[in-house]
C-alpha cells in the first residue's frame, strides 16, 4: 500500500505543475486499493481474484471553468501529462455559474483507525476456508455467494493548502441457498471493516434455514399488511430516504422535506419517538468517514432525532447561497434499533408478513420518496403472532417515510448493505405496508 508520505509527495508534484500556470487552481486525489474476492455457485468456487488499483486524478479550475483528468501511472512523465491534459480541457470548458473555489486547509475530527490489520492481511486461502465452511452448512441445498475484502488509502490535496488522508479496511459476505426443487430460497449477509465481526458459517446456516422453511410457498393475495422487515429490507428501503436529505431540493419545492407553503420541514415531528436516524464519522464498521469526497469535514449528526427532522444536507454552493454551513456528504448511517426480539415483533401481528429482504428497487415518486421493488429469499405469513407458512413473493410500492411513520417496534441493529451504501438497521415492525402484486420469482 502507498503510505501518507508518498501520497503527499505525488500530489504535491501534481499541484506544483498547476501552481506554475497563472490563474489556475486545483484539487488532486490519489486512491490505492488492494482487494480480494471469491465467488461461489452451485456448491463450488467459481472464481477468485486479487486486485491492485492505484489512480491519481486532478481537477483544474480557471475561475468558473474546470476539467478533470486521471491516470493509473505514477511516474513523473505520466503525472505531468495528466496535469497538462486537465489544464488544456479546463481552458476550453464552459463556465459553471455554481463552481466553487477549491478548499483550503481543513480541521478534521479525530476518529479511531478504520484499518483492521488482520482484515487487511487476508488472502485467497482465508477466503477459500470461509467459503468451505459456508458450503458445509449448505448440506444438499444449492449454494452461491460472494466474499470480498480489501484495504483502501485515499488522499486529497489542493493548491489552497488542504490535505486529507484516510485508510480503511472492509469485508463483506453474502450467500443464497436454494432447495433442490427450486421452490425455496434463503439469504444472509453483512459487512464491516473487520472480518472478525461476522461468521460466514453462521450466515450460511441462516440462509439454509430460510431456504428450507420457504419451500413450497402458498398463495397470498396482494394487499396492505402489517409486516416485520428484517434489517436487509429496512436498509434497502431506507436508502431512498437517506438520498433525499438534500436541502436544495427541499428549498426549491422538489422534495418530501419541502414544507407546504414554502420552507423546509426541519423541526417537524413526522415519526414516532423511537425513530432516530444519524451518522457518525467514527463508525468505521458502517463506512463512517472524517471527510467526504470533496474534503469537507463530517460531524456526527442526528438527521431525525426522536421522530423530529433536525437537519438537511448542504453542499458548498447551496450553503453559501442560503447562508448556511455546508454539511458535506455524510457517511456512517445508522437507524437506531430497540430491544425487541424478532419473536416479540412477530407476536404483535394478528395477520401479516415477515420479509427477509428486497431486490431490484427503483424510484417511483421522489417527492413522496415512493419506491418499488420485489420481496425475495424468504417471505412468510404471520397469523395470530406466529409464523405459519411460506408465501409467494410480492412487488411492493411503498415509501420509507410510511415505513417509519407506522413503525411500532424495533429490534437490534445489524449492518446490511443498502443499494449503494452500508447502513446499520434494525428489524422493524410496521403496518399498512403495500404489497401491491404477486411476483412469480422465488
N, C-alpha and C positions, 0 to 999 in steps of 0.2 A: 504493500500500500504506500501511496505517496504520503509524506508527513507534512505538517503545517509549514515548516521552514522552507521545504522545497516548493510547496504550492505557492507560498507567498513570493518566492523568488521568480517563479514562472510568470505569475500575474503582474508583478512589477515590471518585468520586461515588456509585456504587452502594453501596459498603461504608459510606460515610458515612451513608446513609439507614438502613442496618441498625444501625449503632452507636447511632443515636438511639433505638432500640427496646430497652427493658430486657429483659435475659436472652437476647438474640439474638446469634448469631454467624453468619458466612457465608463462603463461598468464591465468588469470581466469576471467570469466564473470558471472554476475548474471542478470537475467531478470525476472521482475514481471509484469504480465499482468492482468488487470481487464477489462472485456469486456462484452457487451450485444448485442444481435441481435434479430430481429423479422423478420420472413419470412411470406409473404402472397401470396396466389394464389387463382384463381377462386373467387376473391372478399371476401376473408376471411383470417384471420390469421391462418396459418398452424403450426407454431412453434415459440417458444420464449425461449431464453436461456440466462443465465448469467454465465460467466465462470471466474475462477480464476486459473492462471497458474504461477508457480514460478519454475525456474530451475537454477542450478549452473553448469557450465562447466569449465573444466580445460584442457589446452594443455601443456604437459610436453615435454621438449626438452633435449636431451643429444647430443650436437653438431649438427650433421645433421640428427639425428633420433628424431622422435616426435610421439606422440599419444595423443588422446583426450578421455575424459570420461565425463559423465554428470549424474546428479541426480536431482530429484524433492523433495528430503528430505533434510531439513536444520539442522537436529540435528547433534551434534558433531560426532557421530559414522558414519553417512552417509557421512559427509564431509571427514572424514579421509579415509573412504573406497574408495571414488571416486578418491582421490589423489593416493592411493595405486594402484588402477587399472590402472590409467594413467601411473604411474611410471613403472609398470610391462610391459605394452604394448610398451612403448617408448623404453625400452631396447631391445625389440625384433623386432622393426620396421626396415625396410630397410632404408638406407641413402637416403636423398633427396638432391642432389647437389645444389638445389636452395633455401634451407632453410636459413632463416634469423634469427638472434638473436632476442629475444623479445625486444620490445621498452622500452626505459627508459622514464623519465618524459617528458611530452609534454606541450606546451603552446597552449591553445585553444582560438579561437575567442570568444569574449563576444557577446552573442546573447540574444534577449528577451526570456522570458519564453515561452516554447511551450505548456504549460498546460493551458487550459481554464477550470477554476474550475466549471463553470456551466455545461460544457460538461462532465467533469469527474464525476459529481454527478448524471448523468442521470440514469434512471432505466426503468423497463418494462412499467410502467404507462405512461411515456413520449412517449415511442415508440408506444404503443397502440394508444395514442391520435394522433400522427403524421400519423400513418397508417390509422386511421379513416378519417382524413382529406383528405388523398390521395384517399381513396376508394370513398368518397363522390364526388370527382371530376370526378371519372370514369363513373358516370351515369350508362348506361346499357352496357358498354363495359366490356369484361373480363379483369381483372386486376391482376398483380402479381408484386412482388418486394421484396426488402431486405433493411432493415435499421440496421445499425451497429454503435456502438460507443465504445470507450474504452480509457484507460489510461495505459501507459507503463512506467516503470522505468528500466533503464539499466545502469549497472556499469561494468567497465573493469579495471583490475589491473594486474601488472606484478611484478616479482621478481626484476626487474631492477628499480622499483620506479614509474611506470606510474600509474596514477589514472584518470579515465574519468567517468563522471556521466551525465546522461541525463534523463529528464522526459518529456513526451509529451502526449497530448490527441489527439484523432482522431474521425472522424464521417463521415459516408457516407450514401447516399441514392440513390437507383436506382429503376425504375419501368418500366414495359412494359404493354401497353394496346393493346387489340385485339378486332376487330369488331366481332359482333355475327356471321357473315358469314365466318369468318376466312380469309378474303382476305386483311384486313388492319391491320397494326401493327405500334405502335409508342413507342419510348423510350425516357427517360430523366434520368439524374443522375449527381452527382458530389460528391466531398469530400472536407474536410477541417479539421483543428484541432479545429474548433468552430462550434457547431451545429447551432448557430445563423447566420452563413454565408449563409444558404440556407433555402428555404421554401418547404417542401415536397408537400404541396398543389399546389404551383405554378409549381413545376416539374411535378406533376401528370397531370396538365392541358396541359402542353406541350406534354406529351405522348399521351393524349387523342386527342389533335388536330392533331398530326401526324398520329395516327391510323385512325381517321375519314377521313382525306384527302388522305391517301394512299390506301383506299379500292378500289377494282376492278381495279387493275393496267392494263395498256395497254402494249402490247409488244413493246419493243425497241431492235433493233439489237445490238449485241456487236460491239465494235469499240473503237477508240480513241476519247475522248470527252474533251471539256472544262468542268471543274467541280467546284462546290462550295462544299467544305468539311467543315462540322461543327466540333467544337472542339474535340468531342469524336473520330471522324475519323482521324483527324490530329494527335492527341496524340497517337493513336494506331499504326499508321504507323511510326511516329517519334520515337517510342520506339526502332525500329530496328537501326536507326541512332545513337541514344544515346548509344546503346550497342556496337557500332563499333568504339568508340574513342580510343581504346587501342593502345598505342604507339608500343608495342611489335609486334603485328600483322602487323602494318604498316612498321616497320623496317625490318621485316622478309619477306616482299613482299606478305603478305597474306590478304591485306585489301584494301578497297576503298581508304584509305588515304595513300597508297603506291604511291610514285612518280615514274612515268615511268623512268627506268634507275637507280633507287635507291634513297633512302632517303624517306622523307615524304612530304605530301602536305601542311604542315603548312606554312602559308604565302601566299598561293594561293587564289585568289578570284574566288570562284566557284558558288556563288549565288548572287542575286540582293542585292543592298544596304539595302533593307528593312529587310533582314534576319539576326537576331541576336539570338543566342542560348546561354543561360547562366545558371549558377547555383548559388544559394545563400544560405549559411548555416543558415541565419537569417529568411528565408522564411518558417516559420513553417506550414503555410496553405497548402503548397505543399510538405511537408516532408523534409524540409531543416534540416541538422544536423551539429553541430560544429565539429564532428569527424566521421570517418567511423567505420566499424565493427572491424577493426584491431587497432583502436585507433589513427590513423593518423589525424592530424588537417586538416580541409577542409576550403578552402578560396573561397570567391566569385570570379567566373571565367567566362570569356566570351570565349566559345569554338569556336563559329563563331561570328565575330564582323563585322556588316555591310557587310555581304557576304563573308568575308575572314576567312578562317580557321586559328585560332590563337593558339590553344593548343590541345594536346592529353593527355590521362591519363597514368600515370606511376605508376606501383606497385613498391614495395621496391626493389625487386631483379633486375628488369629491369632498374630501375632508377640508381642503383649502377653500373650496367654493362655499361650503356650509359653515366655515369657521369652527371646525371640529378637529379633534386629534385623530390621525389615522390609526386604525387598529392593526393593519396588516391582515394577512390571510391566516386565520388561526388554525392550529393543529392540536391533536390530542383530545378528541371529543369523547365525552362521557355523558350518558344519560344515567343519573344516579338510580340505583336499584333500591329494593326494600328487603324485608326479612322473610317474606312468604316463600314457603317451599312449593315446588311445582304442583304437588298433590293438593296443597291448600288452595291454589289458584283454580284448579280444576273443580274442587268441591263447591266453589261459589257459582257454578253454572248449572242451570237446570237442563238446558239443551243448547249445545254449541259445538264448536270445532277446535281441535288442537292442530296448530300449523307449525311444521318444523322449519320451513324456510320458503322464500320466494325466489323466483327466477324470471329473467327476461323483463325487467321493469322498465317502464317508459313514462315520460311526462304526458299528461292529458291537458291540464289547465294550470299554468304557472301561478295565476292569481289566487287560486284556492289550494294550490300545491296538490292537486288531484293527480294520482298516478295509477297505472295499471300494471299487472303482472300475473304470473301463474304461481300457484302453490306447487310444492314439489317435495318428494323424498320423505313422505310420512305425514298423512293428513287423516285425522281420526275424529269420530263422533264422540261427543261428551253428552251423557244422559244422566240426570239426577246426580251430578257430582262425580261421575266415574267415566273413564274412557272405556267405551263399549266395543267398538269395532272400527276397522279402517273404512274410509270412504273415498270416492273419486276426488280427483283434483279439480281446482276451480281457477277461472280467471277472476281476479278481483279488480274493482275500481274504487279506490279509497285514498284519503289524504292522511298524512301523518298528523296533521292538526286534529282531525277527527279521532284518530287512534289515541292521541294523548288526552284530548278533552274528555273522552269517555272512559279513560283508564281508572280502574278502582282496585288494582292490585299489582304489586311489583315484587319480583324475586331478586336473587343475587345477580350481580353483573358478570358478564362474560365477554371477552374480546372476540368480536366477529367482524368479518370483512364486509363493509358495505360496498356498493358499486363505486369504487374509486378511492375509498379511504377506510382505515381501520376505525372501528367505533366500539367502545365498551358499552354494552347494552344489557338490560336485564330481561328475564322472562316477564311478560306483561299480559295482564288480562284487560280486555276492553270489550265494548258492546256495540251492537248495531253496525257491525262490520259488513261491508257489501261484497259478498261472494256472488259476482254478477252472472256467471255462466259456468257450465261444466267444461272441463278440459279432459280430453282423452289421454293426455300424457300421463306417464307413470311418475 
